[in-house]
Amino acid sequence: MSDILPRILSRLSIVAATGLMASTTVAQDFNAAPPNGQGQTPAFEGQTRAPVLPDTALTTTPVAEGLEHPWGMAELPDGSWLVTERPGRMRLVGADGALSGPIGGLPEVDARGQGGLLDVAVADDFAQTRQLWWSFAEPREGGKNATAVATGTLSADGGTVEGARVIWQQQPAWDSQQHYGSRLVFDGNGGLYVTTGERSVQDARGLSQNVTTTLGKVVRINPADGSPMGDPGVAEALPEIWSWGHRNIQGATMGPDGALWTIEHGPKGGDELNRPQAGRNYGWPRATYGVEYSGQPVGDGITQLEGTEQPLYYWDPVIAPGGMTFYDGQMFPDWQGDLLIGGMAGALVRLELDGTRVTGEARHLQGIGRVRDVDLASDGSVMILTDERNGAMIRVTPGQQ
């Protein structure tokens, strides 16, 4: 058993002799915690602290353990999963839970701090092409680094990525070990969205407002060669830019409405749910909720600014968001259309929505660990990754009420 399981078992009850773990169903009023941004008020009703939804009984089953800081995952047509580990490894997790050795052929990563091997994605035609894409912290000259996206073909035996090549590089590179983003999302119309971070350090964060850089941006590229497919609508902007003014987007997915949805880390408070639109500015660091980690205001302490977009929803205190997905399976009929978010503060976060308005929030599996990614398996179960030194891939299914 990994070192994550004692923490799980301290909060969950064991279903004897099955190896399964069933959660309790006592909802906690997480909205009772005071905000860090004292005196800040939402721009509209329901923008934060939506009503707490009742918890639900869930069963968690470890599928693969002993993963070192797993970050991203993608299901393959045969029911196996590609999983990345930040130190630079990609592995296959079989449908039976068998864990492969590291897949060869990947480029070098800069695994310092928050860096390393990040997201992985496959297109709908993987069964025919075996092509995959991944994002990573790429070493650059002078000790600098930046987010990059590469592609290649998985060999027939699953042991090697053949023909790996970098198709997109964030510019400029920076001497930082933080805020790389990055999620990869196919849009269904031939484009690939890439989310980035603004590298965190004071000298770099303001470049999220600079449209001649790709720090703190959503970009849209051609997955074949990385060529621009953005729509910035600003003459001087780089053509791959979709939206800007972001802090560190580590969750993104296509919604049932056919639009991209993202979630990004705020400072101390101010995690944001957005539905980025082409050519729009999402404010960071000129307008944001929350405060600096020191407790001081971010910039002028402004939460609303003309020319910038408001988040659909924000959290203060934070949930520390990871990956996210909309639920559209059969295993949880009551969750249809809900947004599932990995919370690295230690929960699976679920939002009920009415269009783009959040109407309720639940936090399931509280205490399970740093939920870095969440995805939907083909059978309708929910898969989560716990970002720990001895992390796990865990299947979530309905429990006994």
N, C-alpha and C positions, 0 to 999 in steps of 0.2 A: 504493500500500500504506500502511496506517496504521502509526503508530509502535508498535502492539502486535506487529506481525508480526516485527520483528527479534528481539524477546524470544522469540517462539514458535520462530523458526527456529534460535535458538541452542541449543534443547533438542530440537527435532524434526527428523527427516530429511524432505527434499522428495521427493515422488514426481514425477519429472521430467516436465515439459511438461503436467501435468494441473492444476496449481494446488492440488492436494490436499496435505495434510500428514499424515504417518503417525507415530504416537508409538512410542517404544521400549517394551520390555516388561520392563524391569528393575525389580523391586520394591525399594523402599527401606524400611529399618526406621525409620519415623518414630516408633515407640515408644521409640527409644533416647534421645530428648531428655529431659532431666530436667524434672520438673514445677516450676512456680512456687510452688505451694502445698506447700512442704516440710513433711513430717510429716502431711499430710492423707491419710486412708485412705478408700477407697470404702466405701459402706454395704453392698454385696453384691458377690459375685464377678461379674466381667464388666461392672461398671458403667463401666469406663474401660479403655483400652488393650487392646481386643480383638485377637485374633491378626491379623497382617498377611496379607491375601489376596494371591495372585499378581496382578501387573499383567496387562493384556491389551492387545493391539495395537489401536489406534484410529486412524481417519482423521478429520481435522478439515478442514472446508471453510468458509471465510468466506462468509457469505450476504450480510451488509450491513456496511459499514465506515463510519467517519467519524461514528459516534454519540457524542454528548457525554454521558458518564456515564449510559449506559442503566441502567434500574432494574428494570422489569417488562415482561412480554410475555404475550400471549394469542393463541392461534391462532383464526382465523375459519374458517367452513365452506368457503370457497373456497381454503384453503391459504395465505392471506396471514396476516400477523401484525400486531397492534397492539403497538407498542413505546413505552415512555415514556423520556424523558430528564429528568434531574433539573432542569435549568434551566427547565423548564416546557413542554417540547414533547412532543407525542405524534405518532408517525408510523405510516404503514402500510409494511410490508415485503412486497412482492409475492411470490407463490409463485416468481417468477423472480428474486427478489432486488432488484427495483427499489425504491428508497427514495423515498417521497413527501416533499413539503414538509410543514411543520408543520400539523397539523389545527387549524382555528380553533374558537372558541367555548368554550375552557376558561377557568375562573376564574384569577385571579392566584395565584401561589404565592410562598412565601418560600423562596428557593433558597440562603440562606446556610448555610454549614457542611454538615451532613448532610441539610438540608432540600431541598424542591423537589417535583417531580412524582414519585410513588412507584409504587405497584402499579396494575395494570389487570386487569379481569376481565370476562368475558362469560358470560351464562347459556346453557343448552342451546338456548334458543329464539331465539338471535340471528338466525338466517336469516329468521325471521318478524318479529321486533321491532326488530332492529338496536340494542338497548339495551346500554349498557356502563356500567361502574362504575370509578371510580379513586379512589385515596387520594393525599393531598398535604399538605404543610406549609402551613397556611392562615394568612395574616397576620391578626393581631388588634390591638385597640387598644393603644396605649402601647408599640409595638415588640415585643409578645409574639406568640406563634404557637402552634399546636397541630395535631395530626393531624385531618384531616377526610376525609369520604367524599362523593363527588358521583356523580350519574348523569345520563345524557342519551342521546340517540339519534344514531347516526352517519348522516349524510346518505347518500343513494343513491350519490353520487359519491365518498364517503369523504373529503371535504375539510373537513367541519365537524361539530362536535357540536351538535345542536340541542336546545334546551330544557334546558340544563345547570342543575342545581340541587343544592345541598348538602343531604344528607339526614341526616348525623350529624357531630357535632363533639365532639372530646375536650375534657374539662373537668377542671381549669382550664387556661387558656392559661398559658404560661410564657415568661420571657425566657431562652431557651436555643436553641442551634443544633444540638442533638444528640438522639438516641434518640427518633425518631418512630415506630418500628415500620417498616413496617406492611404486612402481607399481607392480601389479600381472598380468602376461600374460601367458595364455596357448599357447603352441607351436604347437598344433595339432598332436604331435607325442608322447603324453603321459607325457610330462614334463611341469613344471610350472616355469617360470622365475620370480625371485624376484629381484628388484633393491634396492640398499641400499645407504646410505650416509656415509660420513667419520667423522661425528659428529662435524665438524667445528673447534673445539678448536685446538690450535697449537700442543698440545701434542698428539692428536689423528690423525690429518689429514694425517701425513706421513704413517699411517698404511694402507692407500689405496694402497701403494706399497708393503705391507707385505702380502704374499699369505698364511700365517698361520692364518690370521684373515679374517672376512667377512665385514670389514669396507671399504666403497668405492668400492663395487663390484657389478657385476651381478652374481647371483647364479642361478642354475637350479636344481630343486628338484622334487621328485616324489610327486604329490599332495595327494596321499593316506596316506603317512606316513612321508613325509619330508626327505626321504633318498636321498643321493646325486645322481645327474644325470648330473653333470657338465663335463667339458672336459678341465681341465687346462693345461695338457701337461707338467707340472712341478712336479718333484718328491715330493718336500716338500709341495706342495700346498694342501689345503683342497679340497676334491674331488667334493664338490658342486660348486666350483668356475667355472664360465664361462669366465669372463674377469675382469680386475682390473684397478686401476689407475683412478677411477671415483671420482667426488666431491660430487654430490648430485643429483641422477637421480630421477626426479619426473614425468617423462613422458616415456611411453614405449608402443609399439604395434607391432603386427606382420604385416609385409609388404606384398604386393601382390606378392613379390618375394619369400615368404616363410621364410624370415629371420626376426630376431628381430631388431627393430629400437628403439633407445632411445634418450632422450634429457635431458640434465643436466644443472643445474645452474653453471655458472662460478662465479668468484669473481666480482669485479667491471669491467664488460666486460667479454667476454669469455664464454657465454652460448654456448653449443655444441650440434650439431646433430651428432649422431654416428650410425653405424650399427655394433654392437660389434660382434667380431668373437672369437671363442673359443681359449683360451690361449694367448690372446693379451693384451698388456698393453696400456692404453689410457692416460697415462702421468701425471695425477694430483698427487702431486703438483710440480713435477719436470719440467713439460713442460705444459704451458697453455697460452692462450691469456687473455688480460685484466690485471688488477693490483689489489693489495689489496685495501680494502675500504679506507685505509689511503692515498692511492695514491702511496704507495711504491711498488716496484716490488715484485712479488711472487717469493720467493727464489732468484735464480740468474737471473730472468727475461727471461728465455729461452722459446721460443715458439715451437721449433723443436728440438727433441732429438732422436738420434739413438736408436732403440729398442722400441720406442713408436709410437703409431698410431696417425695420424692427424685426426681431426674431418672432416666429410664430409662438414660441414658448421658451421660457428660460428657467433655470434652477439656481437658487441661492438659499442654502448651501448647495454645493455641487453633487452630482452623481458620478462625476469623472467618466464621461461617456466613451465607450469603445464602439464596436461595430453595431449595425442595426439592420433589421429587415421587417417588412410587413408580413403579417401572418395570413396565409391563404390556403392552409391545409384542411384536412378533415378530422384530425385527431382532437383539436380544440375548437369545436364549433362556436363557442362563445367568444372566441378571440378573432373571429373573421374580421379582417380589415384593421386590426389593432397593430400598433407599431411596437416592436420588441427591440430593446436597447440593452447592450451590455453595459453594466455599471461597475466600474473599477473600484467604486466605494464599497462594493460587495453585494450586488443584487442583480437580478434580471428585472429590468424596468419595463412595464407595459403601459402604453398610452391608448386610451379610447379616443377616437376622433369623430368629429362631425365636420366633414370636409377638411379644412385646414385648422379647425379650432379644436384644441385639446379639451375634452370634457371629463376626463378622469384619469387617475394614475394609480398603478399598483407597483409594489416592489416585492417580487417573489424571490425565494431562496436567499433571504438576507443572511449574510455571513458565509456564503459559499466560497468567497475569494474574489480576486480581481477578474471580473468577466470582461475579457478583452474583445471577444468576438461572439456574435450570435448569428445563426443561419438556420434555414429551414431544410430538413431532409425530405427526400422524395416521398417518404411514408407519412409525412405530416408531423413527425416529432421535431422538437427544437434541439439544436446542437449548440453548445457553448464551449468556449475555450477559457481556461483560467490562466492568466498571465502570472505564473509563479516560477521560481527556480525549478521546482518539481511540479510542473503544471499538468493539466489534464484536459482531455476532450470528453465531454459529458453529454449524454442524451437525456432530454427532459420529456417525460410523458405524463399523462394524467395519473393522479394518485387516487386513493380511496378516500371518499368524503367521510 
